[in-house]
Amino acid sequence: MAVATKQKLARITTPRGVAVYPKLTTPDEYKGKSSYSTGIRITDEACAAIKAQIDAAAAAYFSEKEVELKAAIVGLKGAPLVAAKQKLAALTLHLPYKPDYDDAGEPNGSTIFKVKMNSSWKKPDGTVIEMKPTLFDAATPPAVITQPIDVWGGSVIKVNAELLPVYIDSSGGCGISLRMKGVQIIELRSGGVSAESMGFDGEDDGFDAGGLPDAAAAKPAVSLSDDDALAF
């Protein structure tokens, strides 16, 4: 994947939204690459402005790459010409968001944005720099979160990200990805679903686990949040 980084990148800060499959404190490993990431579900009305900004940046870089690929065809013959034309024909717009859908498969009035950042970067001299997103609380003023936290799906967050022009040579995708820089945790959901979310109320004559020894109140082997629930 080619990345254009010649000029200072524009940034956006999203409106508040709901975290979807967040990997903000421990990087995710996939095909030998390690990265932090999250989806953020935002209502279409609230995200209209940032979506327009992303679309404009993606269209501009797409046009730039299209001109570049057309220029590369000039003077070619035979197999190189065929290959260059195929690369131009494969050019498709890449955007870092998609509509969200309800259980019936209909758009539900929200959009899910995907943001990510690599967990490390290798300098030209071979030095490896470890990286992670900066997490902020929602105090006044917001402060950097220094203690360990576990951010689950369903948490309410805002994300600051760079608009990163990208060209994926293998597929022809060309446009914008969102490179995460920081995340503000507005409402933290951690450690599983609540009793209220399952419809459980207190019972006056019911069992109270408060008096049990700690060992008897161990965490369950699997905890599911509303947004990260496993499908059985």
C-alpha positions as CSV (number, residue, x, y, z in Angstrom):
1,M,0.0,0.0,0.0
2,A,1.5,3.3,-1.1
3,V,1.0,6.3,1.3
4,A,1.4,9.9,0.4
5,T,2.9,11.9,3.2
6,K,4.8,14.7,1.5
7,Q,2.7,17.5,3.1
8,K,1.2,18.1,6.5
9,L,-1.9,16.0,6.8
10,A,-5.3,17.5,7.7
11,R,-6.9,16.3,10.9
12,I,-10.5,15.7,12.0
13,T,-12.0,15.3,15.4
14,T,-15.2,13.3,15.2
15,P,-18.4,14.0,17.0
16,R,-19.2,11.7,19.8
17,G,-20.1,8.2,18.7
18,V,-20.2,4.6,19.9
19,A,-17.1,2.4,19.8
20,V,-17.3,-0.7,17.7
21,Y,-14.7,-3.5,18.3
22,P,-12.2,-1.1,19.9
23,K,-8.6,-2.2,20.2
24,L,-7.2,0.9,22.0
25,T,-5.1,-0.4,24.8
26,T,-3.7,-3.7,23.3
27,P,-2.8,-3.8,19.6
28,D,-4.4,-6.4,17.3
29,E,-2.2,-8.8,15.4
30,Y,-3.1,-9.6,11.8
31,K,-0.9,-11.2,9.2
32,G,2.3,-10.2,11.0
33,K,1.2,-6.6,11.5
34,S,0.3,-5.0,14.8
35,S,-2.1,-2.1,15.1
36,Y,-4.6,-0.2,17.3
37,S,-8.0,0.4,15.8
38,T,-11.7,1.1,16.4
39,G,-14.9,1.7,14.6
40,I,-17.0,4.6,15.7
41,R,-20.7,4.7,15.0
42,I,-22.0,8.2,14.5
43,T,-25.5,9.4,13.4
44,D,-25.6,10.6,9.8
45,E,-26.8,14.1,10.9
46,A,-23.9,14.5,13.3
47,C,-21.1,13.2,10.9
48,A,-22.2,15.1,7.8
49,A,-19.5,17.7,8.0
50,I,-16.5,15.3,8.6
51,K,-17.9,13.0,5.9
52,A,-17.8,15.9,3.4
53,Q,-14.3,16.8,4.4
54,I,-13.1,13.2,3.9
55,D,-15.0,12.9,0.6
56,A,-13.3,16.1,-0.8
57,A,-9.8,14.9,0.3
58,A,-10.4,11.4,-1.2
59,A,-11.7,12.8,-4.5
60,A,-8.6,15.1,-4.8
61,Y,-6.1,12.3,-4.2
62,F,-8.1,10.0,-6.5
63,S,-7.8,12.6,-9.3
64,E,-4.1,13.1,-8.7
65,K,-3.5,9.3,-8.9
66,E,-5.6,9.0,-12.0
67,V,-3.5,11.7,-13.8
68,E,-0.3,9.9,-12.6
69,L,-1.5,6.5,-14.0
70,K,-2.6,8.0,-17.3
71,A,0.8,9.7,-17.7
72,A,2.5,6.4,-17.0
73,I,0.8,4.9,-20.1
74,V,2.4,7.3,-22.5
75,G,5.1,5.7,-24.7
76,L,4.4,2.1,-23.5
77,K,3.8,-0.8,-25.9
78,G,3.0,-4.5,-25.7
79,A,2.7,-6.2,-22.3
80,P,3.7,-3.1,-20.3
81,L,1.0,-1.1,-22.0
82,V,-1.6,-3.7,-21.2
83,A,-0.5,-3.9,-17.5
84,A,-0.6,-0.1,-17.2
85,K,-4.1,0.1,-18.7
86,Q,-5.3,-2.6,-16.3
87,K,-3.9,-0.7,-13.3
88,L,-5.8,2.4,-14.5
89,A,-9.0,0.5,-15.0
90,A,-8.8,-1.0,-11.5
91,L,-8.7,2.4,-9.8
92,T,-11.6,2.7,-7.3
93,L,-12.4,5.2,-4.6
94,H,-11.4,4.1,-1.1
95,L,-13.3,5.7,1.8
96,P,-12.9,4.9,5.5
97,Y,-16.5,4.6,6.4
98,K,-19.6,2.6,5.5
99,P,-23.4,2.8,6.3
100,D,-24.7,1.0,9.4
101,Y,-27.7,-1.3,9.1
102,D,-30.4,-2.6,11.3
103,D,-31.3,-6.3,11.8
104,A,-33.5,-6.2,8.7
105,G,-30.6,-5.0,6.6
106,E,-31.9,-1.5,6.2
107,P,-29.8,1.7,6.8
108,N,-30.4,2.8,10.3
109,G,-29.3,6.4,10.0
110,S,-25.8,6.0,11.2
111,T,-22.3,5.6,9.7
112,I,-19.4,3.6,11.0
113,F,-15.9,5.1,10.5
114,K,-12.8,3.0,10.8
115,V,-9.7,4.4,12.3
116,K,-6.4,2.7,13.0
117,M,-2.7,3.3,13.7
118,N,0.3,1.0,13.5
119,S,1.8,0.0,16.9
120,S,5.4,0.7,15.7
121,W,7.3,2.5,13.1
122,K,10.8,1.7,11.7
123,K,13.1,4.7,11.0
124,P,15.4,4.7,8.0
125,D,18.3,3.8,10.3
126,G,16.4,0.7,11.5
127,T,15.4,2.0,14.9
128,V,11.9,0.9,15.9
129,I,9.6,3.4,17.5
130,E,6.7,2.1,19.6
131,M,3.4,4.0,19.2
132,K,0.0,4.0,20.8
133,P,-3.0,6.3,20.7
134,T,-3.3,8.9,23.4
135,L,-6.4,8.4,25.5
136,F,-8.1,11.3,27.2
137,D,-10.9,11.5,29.8
138,A,-13.9,13.8,29.6
139,A,-13.0,16.0,32.6
140,T,-12.8,19.8,32.3
141,P,-10.2,20.2,30.9
142,P,-9.7,16.7,29.5
143,A,-6.6,14.9,30.9
144,V,-4.5,12.1,29.5
145,I,-5.5,8.8,31.0
146,T,-2.3,7.2,32.5
147,Q,-3.8,4.3,34.4
148,P,-4.7,1.0,32.7
149,I,-8.3,0.9,31.4
150,D,-10.2,-1.6,29.3
151,V,-12.3,0.1,26.6
152,W,-15.1,-2.2,25.4
153,G,-17.6,-1.8,22.5
154,G,-20.5,0.4,23.4
155,S,-18.2,3.1,25.1
156,V,-19.0,6.6,23.9
157,I,-15.9,8.2,22.4
158,K,-14.5,10.9,20.1
159,V,-11.6,10.3,17.8
160,N,-8.9,12.6,16.5
161,A,-7.3,11.3,13.2
162,E,-5.2,12.3,10.3
163,L,-6.6,12.1,6.7
164,L,-4.1,9.8,5.2
165,P,-4.0,9.6,1.3
166,V,-3.5,5.9,0.4
167,Y,-3.2,3.9,-2.8
168,I,-3.5,0.1,-2.6
169,D,-1.6,-1.3,-5.5
170,S,-3.0,-4.8,-5.3
171,S,-6.7,-3.8,-5.5
172,G,-6.6,-0.3,-7.0
173,G,-8.2,1.3,-4.0
174,C,-7.3,5.0,-3.8
175,G,-8.5,7.6,-1.4
176,I,-8.4,8.3,2.3
177,S,-7.8,6.3,5.4
178,L,-8.1,7.7,9.0
179,R,-4.9,7.4,11.0
180,M,-5.8,7.5,14.7
181,K,-3.9,10.0,16.9
182,G,-6.0,10.2,20.0
183,V,-9.3,9.1,21.6
184,Q,-11.5,10.8,24.2
185,I,-13.4,8.4,26.4
186,I,-16.7,10.1,27.2
187,E,-18.6,7.1,28.7
188,L,-16.5,4.0,29.5
189,R,-18.0,0.6,29.1
190,S,-15.7,-2.1,30.4
191,G,-15.8,-5.6,31.6
192,G,-19.1,-6.8,30.1
193,V,-22.8,-6.0,30.0
194,S,-24.7,-4.6,32.9
195,A,-27.7,-6.3,34.6
196,E,-29.9,-3.4,33.5
197,S,-29.0,-4.0,29.8
198,M,-30.3,-7.6,30.2
199,G,-33.5,-6.5,31.9
200,F,-32.6,-7.8,35.3
201,D,-34.0,-5.9,38.3
202,G,-33.2,-6.2,42.0
203,E,-35.4,-8.6,44.1
204,D,-36.0,-7.9,47.8
205,D,-35.7,-11.5,48.8
206,G,-33.1,-12.5,46.2
207,F,-29.5,-13.8,46.4
208,D,-26.9,-11.2,47.3
209,A,-23.3,-12.0,46.2
210,G,-21.8,-9.2,48.3
211,G,-21.0,-11.4,51.2
212,L,-19.2,-14.1,49.2
213,P,-15.5,-14.6,49.5
214,D,-13.6,-13.0,46.6
215,A,-12.7,-16.5,45.1
216,A,-16.4,-17.3,44.8
217,A,-17.1,-14.2,42.9
218,A,-14.6,-14.8,40.1
219,K,-15.0,-13.2,36.7
220,P,-16.8,-15.4,34.1
221,A,-14.7,-17.0,31.4
222,V,-16.3,-15.0,28.7
223,S,-18.0,-11.5,29.0
224,L,-19.9,-10.0,26.2
225,S,-20.7,-6.4,25.5
226,D,-23.8,-5.3,23.5
227,D,-21.6,-4.4,20.4
228,D,-19.0,-7.1,20.6
229,A,-21.4,-10.0,21.4
230,L,-20.5,-13.4,19.9
231,A,-22.9,-15.0,17.5
232,F,-24.1,-18.3,18.7
